[in-house]
Amino acid sequence: MTDGDRHTQDLQKMTRELRAMGYDLDNADGTLELLSHQASGTPTEFFRLEELKISVEKGFSGPAVSHAELSLHVAGRSYSSTANDPGPVHAIDDCLRKTLSAFFPMVKVVQIRDYKVHVLGSDRGAAARAQVDVQCTDGVSVWTTVGVSENILEASWQALADSYRLWLVRESVRHPHVGQHATEDYCWGV
């Protein structure tokens, strides 16, 4: 069996497993590309979640404010940030961008273009799973990643994290020095 055949089989297995878990990958070009990189052995774990806290405050008057605290493990170190925004997904995105930019400054070019939530298994009511589709751009390319969970914020985290991971993979392919230190140091923590 050639490496190409093995890569194709691994990719097909991963997509089957995700579809069995309820993922709709039809419009998830970014998620499929990230899976393809994983199947081919390309490093995709530039960061690992240590902790994510999200809270929402709403007083009698005035708008709700979401607060996010994020800690990531990057290149053998912990990086943390906080953000206060009108919505919890916006706060998560701000934290993720701030935290990653400490190690990968150019990640600031990644922006959300669209955010969609699809209810999976609506017969379960409030216990239904949600699929979150996040469409991102870096000003040159546009891609969509997905996350699925009973918790909409966890699904949002999955989709956002994969969007940034894909951008970092693309950058590391174009500029091998981008992920070199993160990958080497990250492996020591395994």
C-alpha positions as CSV (number, residue, x, y, z in Angstrom):
1,M,0.0,0.0,0.0
2,T,1.4,3.4,-1.0
3,D,1.5,6.4,1.3
4,G,-1.2,8.0,-0.9
5,D,-3.5,5.0,-0.4
6,R,-2.9,5.0,3.3
7,H,-3.6,8.8,3.5
8,T,-6.8,8.3,1.5
9,Q,-8.0,5.4,3.8
10,D,-7.1,7.4,6.9
11,L,-9.0,10.4,5.7
12,Q,-12.1,8.4,4.7
13,K,-12.1,6.7,8.1
14,M,-11.9,10.0,10.0
15,T,-14.7,11.6,7.9
16,R,-16.9,8.4,8.4
17,E,-16.3,8.7,12.2
18,L,-17.2,12.4,12.3
19,R,-20.3,11.9,10.1
20,A,-21.4,9.0,12.5
21,M,-21.1,11.5,15.4
22,G,-23.5,13.8,13.5
23,Y,-21.0,16.2,11.8
24,D,-22.3,17.6,8.5
25,L,-19.1,18.1,6.5
26,D,-20.7,19.0,3.2
27,N,-19.7,22.7,3.5
28,A,-16.8,22.2,5.9
29,D,-13.9,22.6,3.5
30,G,-11.6,23.8,6.3
31,T,-12.3,20.9,8.5
32,L,-11.8,18.5,5.6
33,E,-8.5,20.1,4.8
34,L,-7.3,19.9,8.4
35,L,-8.3,16.2,8.5
36,S,-6.4,15.7,5.3
37,H,-3.3,17.2,6.8
38,Q,-3.7,15.0,9.9
39,A,-4.1,11.9,7.8
40,S,-0.9,12.8,5.9
41,G,1.1,13.2,9.1
42,T,1.4,17.0,9.0
43,P,1.6,18.5,12.5
44,T,-1.7,20.3,13.3
45,E,-1.5,20.7,17.1
46,F,0.1,24.1,17.5
47,F,-1.7,24.7,20.7
48,R,-3.6,22.8,23.3
49,L,-6.5,24.1,25.5
50,E,-5.7,24.2,29.2
51,E,-8.7,26.1,30.4
52,L,-11.6,28.1,29.1
53,K,-14.0,30.0,31.3
54,I,-17.0,31.9,30.0
55,S,-19.5,34.0,32.0
56,V,-22.3,36.3,31.0
57,E,-23.5,39.3,33.1
58,K,-26.8,40.9,32.5
59,G,-28.1,43.6,34.8
60,F,-31.6,45.1,35.0
61,S,-30.7,47.6,32.3
62,G,-28.1,47.7,29.6
63,P,-26.7,45.0,27.4
64,A,-25.3,41.7,28.4
65,V,-21.5,41.4,28.6
66,S,-19.6,38.2,28.1
67,H,-16.3,37.5,29.8
68,A,-13.9,34.9,28.6
69,E,-10.7,33.6,30.2
70,L,-8.5,31.3,28.1
71,S,-5.3,29.5,28.8
72,L,-3.4,27.6,26.1
73,H,-0.3,25.5,26.1
74,V,1.9,26.7,23.3
75,A,5.5,25.7,22.7
76,G,6.0,24.3,26.2
77,R,4.5,27.4,27.9
78,S,1.2,28.6,29.1
79,Y,-0.4,31.7,27.6
80,S,-3.5,33.3,29.0
81,S,-5.8,36.2,28.0
82,T,-9.2,37.6,28.9
83,A,-11.8,39.5,26.9
84,N,-15.1,41.2,27.5
85,D,-17.4,41.4,24.5
86,P,-21.2,41.6,23.8
87,G,-21.3,37.9,23.0
88,P,-19.6,34.8,24.3
89,V,-18.3,33.6,20.9
90,H,-16.8,37.0,20.2
91,A,-15.1,36.9,23.6
92,I,-13.7,33.4,22.9
93,D,-12.4,34.5,19.5
94,D,-10.8,37.6,21.0
95,C,-9.1,35.5,23.7
96,L,-7.9,32.9,21.2
97,R,-6.5,35.6,18.8
98,K,-4.7,37.4,21.7
99,T,-3.3,34.3,23.2
100,L,-2.0,32.9,19.9
101,S,-0.6,36.2,18.7
102,A,1.8,36.1,21.6
103,F,3.6,33.3,19.8
104,F,2.3,33.7,16.2
105,P,1.9,37.5,15.7
106,M,0.6,37.1,12.1
107,V,-2.5,35.1,13.4
108,K,-4.2,38.5,13.9
109,V,-5.1,38.5,10.2
110,V,-7.6,35.6,10.8
111,Q,-11.2,37.0,11.0
112,I,-14.6,35.4,11.4
113,R,-16.8,36.1,8.3
114,D,-19.8,34.0,9.3
115,Y,-21.1,32.0,12.2
116,K,-24.0,29.6,12.0
117,V,-25.6,27.2,14.4
118,H,-27.6,24.1,13.3
119,V,-29.6,22.0,15.7
120,L,-29.0,18.3,15.3
121,G,-31.8,16.0,16.6
122,S,-34.3,18.8,17.3
123,D,-36.7,16.2,18.8
124,R,-34.5,16.3,21.9
125,G,-35.4,19.9,22.6
126,A,-32.9,21.9,24.7
127,A,-30.7,18.7,25.0
128,A,-30.2,18.6,21.2
129,R,-26.6,18.7,19.9
130,A,-25.5,21.8,18.0
131,Q,-23.2,22.0,15.0
132,V,-21.4,25.3,14.7
133,D,-20.0,26.4,11.3
134,V,-17.4,29.1,11.4
135,Q,-16.3,30.7,8.2
136,C,-13.0,32.6,8.5
137,T,-10.7,34.5,6.2
138,D,-7.1,35.8,6.3
139,G,-7.8,38.3,3.5
140,V,-6.7,35.9,0.9
141,S,-8.5,32.6,1.5
142,V,-11.8,31.7,3.0
143,W,-12.5,28.4,4.8
144,T,-15.2,26.8,7.0
145,T,-14.7,24.6,10.0
146,V,-17.2,22.9,12.2
147,G,-17.7,21.8,15.8
148,V,-20.4,19.6,17.3
149,S,-21.5,19.3,20.9
150,E,-24.5,19.4,23.3
151,N,-22.9,22.6,24.5
152,I,-23.0,25.4,21.9
153,L,-20.0,27.2,23.4
154,E,-17.9,24.0,23.2
155,A,-19.0,23.5,19.6
156,S,-18.0,27.1,19.0
157,W,-14.6,26.5,20.6
158,Q,-14.0,23.4,18.4
159,A,-14.8,25.3,15.2
160,L,-12.8,28.4,16.1
161,A,-9.8,26.4,17.3
162,D,-9.8,24.4,14.1
163,S,-10.0,27.5,12.0
164,Y,-6.8,28.9,13.6
165,R,-5.1,25.5,13.5
166,L,-5.8,25.3,9.7
167,W,-4.4,28.8,9.2
168,L,-1.3,27.8,11.2
169,V,-0.9,24.6,9.2
170,R,-1.1,26.5,5.9
171,E,1.5,29.0,7.2
172,S,3.8,26.3,8.4
173,V,3.7,24.7,4.9
174,R,4.5,28.0,3.2
175,H,7.0,29.1,5.9
176,P,8.4,26.0,7.7
177,H,9.9,28.1,10.5
178,V,6.4,29.2,11.6
179,G,5.5,25.9,13.5
180,Q,9.0,24.6,14.0
181,H,9.4,25.7,17.6
182,A,5.8,25.1,18.6
183,T,5.8,21.6,17.3
184,E,9.2,20.7,18.8
185,D,8.3,22.1,22.2
186,Y,4.8,20.7,22.2
187,C,6.1,17.2,21.6
188,W,8.0,17.4,24.9
189,G,4.8,17.8,26.8
190,V,3.3,14.6,25.4
